[in-house]
Amino acid sequence: MHIPPFENRNHALIDIDDHRVPLNYFNIVKLTGNEAFDYFVPGYETCVVPATGTIDVDVEGEAFNDIGERREDVWDGEPEGVYVPCGAKTRITCKSGAAEVFVAGARYSRPLTPFAVRADEIDLVQYGSDDTKTHRKIKHILGTKYHDQVGRLLVSELFTVGQGGWSGFPPHKHDTDRLPDESRHDETYNFRFRPNKGFGLQLVQREDGKVGEAYHIVDGSTVILEKGYHPCVVAPGYEMYYFTILGGLSQRSLVQYFQPDHAWQIETIPGIKDMIAKFK
């Protein structure tokens, strides 16, 4: 499902127990200087990531200050974030002139310990190639290194490298819990483009081989992925970014199932096996 960009007024785009992606939570919070926003999400662990701006984050009285280095857009430096355990009362305070903040969540019931992820702790993966039209960069905010500190939540930023090209290819899905071949992970994207008048296409291909759906994605689009194979592509002349939220049903580690007709291309895309291994 595609949610076109709109002014959500700091209300969750994907709230708790959403019937489409019940394992995900997603909010975009916009603040100006010294303005604060309080939130409490029972039954979900969350991660606070400034898209732009600098914030302080208070988690049940524990302070994480000066989170976020980016000013212009999501290409302007490395991401930072704060992990928030399930149900913790949290306050976000804007410390710059303005801030746009992503709050990503996954259903989880066991309280853990909050922590900050700084720019120099981001886990970076770059794979694909210009020749295969699959060149992209992934910045894992809650990635492999935090596997023992997080319940079910995976949070990453994905960038096309250069202009144009495919992402999420070969087509894959993760909508059925049938380990070890596939895990059930609900997924939510928020897209940005540079220049911001750019656009792309999100495909959702059906498992039965019948014609699926295609969404026209623009700067600020949110896409909910509850089922199906889901590659996406950006138009020539534009760079694409998407903020990625994954929430697992029975485990944190993501197991992708690649569309059998196209899975052979795993062997042709440089570095893709390293990318797959990083979603733990």
N, C-alpha and C positions, 0 to 999 in steps of 0.2 A: 504494500500500500504506500502511496505517495502523499505526503502532507506538504503542500506548497508553503513557502515562507509567509509568515504572518506575525503580527505583534502579539506574542503570547502573554505579555504583562507579568512575567515571572511565574506563570502557572505551568505546571508540568505538561509537556507535550505527550509523554507516555507516562501515565500515572500508575500507581500500584494496581496489580491484578488486572491489567489491561487484557481484554479477552483475546487480542491478536498475539501479543508477545508478553505473556504474564511473567516471564522471567526477567524482563527489562524495566528500567525506569529511566526517564530522560527529561531534564529541564534545561532551559536556557535562561539565565538570570542576567539582566542588564542593570548596572548600577552606575551612579556618578559619585564624585568625590565625597568620601566619608559616609556614604549611604550604606546601610546594612540590610542583610536579608537573612532571616532565620528559617531553618527547615528541619523537619523531623520525618523520616520515612520508615515506619515500622515494618520489620520483616525484610528489609533490603539493605545491603551494604552499598555504599556509594563512593564515588571519586569526584573530587572538585578540581576542575581543570580550567584555568582562564584561557579563553581563545585569544583575548587581548586584555591588556591592563594588568595591574598588580593588586593583590588582595591579601588580607589577613584572614585566616580561618581558625575559628575557635571550636574545638570539639569537646563538649562536656568540660569546659574550663582549661583544656590543654591548647596552648597557642602555637600556631604555625604561621609565622609572619613573612611578609614580602614574597608571596608566591606569584610567579608570573613575570616574564621579562619582555613580552612582545607588546609592541605599540601599534603598528600599522595594520597588520593582519596576521594570519596563521603562518605565513611564510617568513615572518620577521623574528627569527630566533627559535630556540628550542622550547618545547612545552615543559610545564611543571604541574604538579598536582598534589592533592592530599587525599589519602585513603581514610574513609569514615566508616567505622563499624556499624552494623545494622542497628537501627533505632536510636543512634546517638543524636542528641540535640546539637545542632551546628549553626554557627553564625558566620556569614561571609561579609567582610567589610571592605569596601573599595578604598584603596590607598593611592590610586592615580586619579587623573581627571575623569576617567570613565573606565569601565570594565565590562566585558561580555564573558560570562562564565558558563561552562558546560557542567552539569551535574549528572553523572552517569551512574546507573545502579543495576544490581542483580539481586534476585531473590536469594536470601540466605538468612538463617536464624541464629547462628552462634556468634556472639560478640567477640571481636578480636581487638587488636591494639591499633590505634591510629598512627599514621606516619606520613611524612612528606617525601615526595619524589622530586629531586632537584634536576636542573638541566643537565648536569654532568653525570647523572645516574640513568638517563634514558637509554634503553636498549635499542640500538639501531640495526636495521636489516635493509640491505639494498639488493634487489635481484631483478632478473629479466634482462632485456636488451632492446636497443632501438630496432634491431633487425627483426625481432619477434613481435614488436609493437606491445611489449609487456613490461617496459622498464618502469619500476616504481621503488619508492622508499617507504619503509614502515618505521615509525617511532613508537615503540612500546612503552607506555607509561606504567601500566600494571602488567608487566610481562613475566617472562620465565623466572627472573631473579627474585620475584616476590611470591612465588608459588606457595611457600609455606606460611605467608603472612596474610593471604587473602582467601576468601571462601570460594566463590564461583565467578567472580567478576574479572573480565579481561577488558582493558581499555587501551586503544591505540590510535595513532594518527597515521593516515595513509596518504601518500603524495604520488602523483604521476611525475616521472622525471622527464624533462623536456616538455613538448607540447603535443597533445594527441596521444592515443594509445589506449589499450585495454587494461582493466584491473579485475581481480577476481577470476582470472582465466588460467587454466581451463575451467569451464563452469563446474561449480561444486555446490553441495548442499550440506546441511547439518540440522535436519528437522526431525530425525528419528533416533531414539535412544536404542541402538543395537550394537553395542560394543562387542568386539573391538573394531568393527568396520566403520562405525559412524556414531557420533554423539549428538544429543539434542541440545542445541544452543540457539536461543532466540537472539536476534541481531537487529540493531538499529544504527542507521547512518545519519550524519548531518553533513551536507556538501558545501564546499566553497570553491570559487573559481577565480583564477587570475589571468587576465583582467576580469573583473567581477561581472561583466556582461556575458561571460562564457556559459556554456551549457554542455550537457551530456545526456546519456541514455542509460537507464537502469533496466536491465532485462530480468524477468522472473520466468524461468523456463519450467514447464511442468514435467513431472517424473514420468507421466504416461506417454510422453512424446508428442502430445498435441500442442498446438500453438499456444504460447503463454501470453504474458503481459509485458508492455514496454512503457516506462515512465519518462517523461521529459523532465530532467532535473536541472535546476538553476541554482544560483547562489542562495544558500539558505534552505534548500530543500531538505526535508527529512524523509527517509525511507524506512519502513518497517518490513523486516524479512522474517516471516513466520514459517515459510515453506518454499521449496523449489530451489533450482539452480539459479545463481544470481550474479552473473558477470555484469560489469558496467564499462562504459567507454566515454571518453571526453572528445569533444570536437577538435579538429586541427586548429592550431593557433592559440590554444588555451591550456593552462595547467589546472589540474583538479586535485582537491583535497577532500578527504572525508574522515570525520571523527567517528570512531567505531566502538560500539558497545556490544559485548557478548556476555550472555549469562547462561551458564550450564544447568541442566536439570539434575544430573547425578554426579558430575565431576567438573572440575575447573578446566582441565585440558581439553582443547578442541580437537575432534577427529573429523576431518572433512572427507566427504565421499564425492569423488570426481565423476562427472557424467561419463559413462562408459565409452560413448562414441568419440569423446575428445580427450580421454585420460592419457592417451599416448603422448600428448604434447608436454606432459610433465618431464619427459626425457629430453625435450628440445629447448626448454627455458632455463637459462643459466641461473643457478642459485635458488631455484624454487623449492628444492627439498630442504634447504636450510630455513627458508621462510616457514614452511609447514611445521618444522620442528620447534619453532619459536612460540607457537600458540599453545603454551602449556600453562 
